[in-house]
Amino acid sequence: MRTLAAATPFLLASLACSGHQISSWSPSGSLDWDEPSGESDEESDAHDDDGASDAGTPAPRPWPDGTGGTADPAVVLTRADQRYAAGDLAAALSGYGQVFATGTREQQLHALHRMAWCEQHAGRIADGAERLLQLLALTDPPRDDDERRRRREAVQDLVTFEALRADATPAEVIDRLERALPEPERREALERLLTQYEAGGRAAEAEAVRARLSADAP
């Protein structure tokens, strides 16, 4: 089975479908995390003075910056989601990068999808689109209903991102979608793009998509 290539801050290597975890990732932004305000006393007391838990299992590995945060992917993912909801995109992107490097496949896919939206909200639409393309590569083919759902959402988001790009002509957007997606996703994506262009009053762009759809009509 092929393994996934290590990722870089803004452009991951081409990824093949694999159940293996990413071996490394160098996140853009700080690794510093504040302790969540909702942490319970039980969580704080769960470890003794030498860093081991009461049950005798090793304590979670701390963040490299020595802040004492945990590197448990599930905890990091929760914190990243909290940062994302609060609009702290740099911290969220850093946390999602850690989860993408060390989490389970399900956690990786969630993190990668959120990384795409972090990039988009930060105004880096092309980078967000690249994240979605990586997610689509990982879910080709999808392994279960959850992955099929996430893939559908990623296709829809990719169309939205492409429609927002001011640096691309309709022909370039159409070409990227057609190269990225197989049928029937390709046609569904173009139909969605047409709807978005029409809703935005972008008549020329809509006409270009309509012409492409007509040319490919059965």
N, C-alpha and C positions, 0 to 999 in steps of 0.2 A: 504494500500500500504506500502510495506517495505521501510524503510529509509536507507540511506547510513551510514555506520559506520564512526567514526572519523578516520582521517589518522594520521600515525606517519611518522617521517622524511624519512625513507627508506623502510618501509614495511607497507602498508595500510592493514587494516582488509579486510577480504573477503567481496566483495560488491555485493549486489543484485540490479537488475534493478529497478530504482526508479526515480521519477521526483523531489524528494526532494533534497535540497542542503546539502552539507557536513556541519555539525554543527561546526567543529573546525579542525584546522590543525596547527601543529607546524613545520614551515619550517626550513630546515637546511640552515645555512648561514645567512647573515645580512639582516635586514629589511631596512637598510639605502638606500635611493634613492636620486640621484642628480636630481635637477629639469631639465627637458628636455630643451635643448637649443632652441628648436623651439616653446616654449610657447609664445603665442601672448600677446600683451598688454591688449587686451580685457579679456583674461582669467585671467590675473594678477589683473585686476581691477574689476572682477566680484563679489568680496565680499567686504563688508564694514568693518569698524574697529572692530566691535564686532563679525565678522566671519559669518554673515548672507549674503546671496546673495541679489542683488538689488531687486529681485522679492519677497523677504520676505521668501524664503525657507531656511532651515538650510544649512550651508556650509557643504561640504563633511567632513567626519570624518578624522582627521589627523592620520598619522602613529604613532604607540606607541612611537617611538623614538623622537617625537617632531620636526621632520624636516619640518613639514608643508605639506608633500605630501598628496595626496588624497587617500582614501580607496575605491573610486568608482571602482568596478571591471573592467569596460570597460577601464578606464584610466590606471589602474594597468596592465591590459593585454597588452595594447599598449606599455607601458614602458618595460614590460617583453620581448615582442617581439623585441624591440629595443636592449635590453641587449643581447638577444640570438643572434641576427644578428651581434652584435659587439664581440661575443665570451666571454662575461662576464657571464659564466655559473652559478656561485654562485648567483649572483643577479637575473638572469633570473629565476632560480629554486625557489628562495624565492618568487618572484612575482607570478609565476605560482601557487605556493602553496596557496597564499592568494586568488587568483581567484578560485582555486579549492574548497576553503572553503566557498566562499561567492557569487560566480557568478551564472549566469543562467546555465541551463543544457548544452546549446551549448558552453558557455564559459568554463565550467568545462571540457568538452570533449577535447576542443582545448588545454587547459592548461595541462591536463593529457598527451596528446600525445606529447606536447613539453617537458614536464618533462622527458618522456622516452628518448627523444633525448639528453636532457641535461646530463642525467646519462651516456648515451652511449658515448657522446663526451668526458666526463670526465674520461672514462675508466672503468666505473662501469656498464658493459654490463648486468650482472645478475640483477642489480637493474632496469635498463632500461627495461628489459624483463618483470619484475614484473609490472611495470607501464602499459605496453601494455596489460598484462593479466587483469589488473583491468579495462582498457578501454573496452576490449572485454566483460568482465562481465557486464559492464554498458550498453552495446549495444546489449545485448542478451535478446530479439530480438531487432533489430533496429527499431526505430519508424517512420523513414521517409527516403527519398532518401539520404539526407545529412549524416544521421547516417550509412546508408548502405555503402556509399562511404568511410566514415571514418573507418568503420570496415574493409573493404577490405584493406585499406592502413595499418591499424594496423596489420592485418594478415601478409601482405607482410613484414612489418618492423620486426615483431616477428621472421620470418624466417631468415631475414638478421642478426638480433642480435644473434640468436642461432647459425648460421653458423660461426659467428665471435668468439664464445666462445672457448678459448683454454683449458678450464678446463673440457670439457665435451667430452665424446666419441660419435660417431654417434648414438649408441644405446640409449644413454641418451637423446640426442637431439630429436630423433624420438619419444621416449616415452613421453617427455614433450609436444611435438606438438600434439600427438594423444590424450593425456589427456585433453589438453586445448581446442581443436577444435572439433566441430561436423562435420559430413559429410554434404555437399561436401567440406567444407573448409579444412578438414583434408587431404584429398588426394591432393587437389590443393596446400596445404602448402608443402607436401612432394615432389611433382613434382617441385616446386620452389626451394626447398632445393637441390634436385638433380642437377638442372641447375646451382645453385651457386657453389656446390662442383665441378662439371665438369669444370666450367669456371675458377675456381681457381686451377685446376690441382690436385685436391685432389681425386685421383683415388680410394683409399681404402674406404674413406667416401662415395663417390658416389656409389660404389658397394653395400655398406650396405643399402643405401636408395633404390637403384634399386631392391634389393632383397625383401625389405619390400613391395614395391609397387607391385611386382610380386605376392607375397603371398596373397595380398588383391585384386588382379585383379578379376573382375566379371567373 
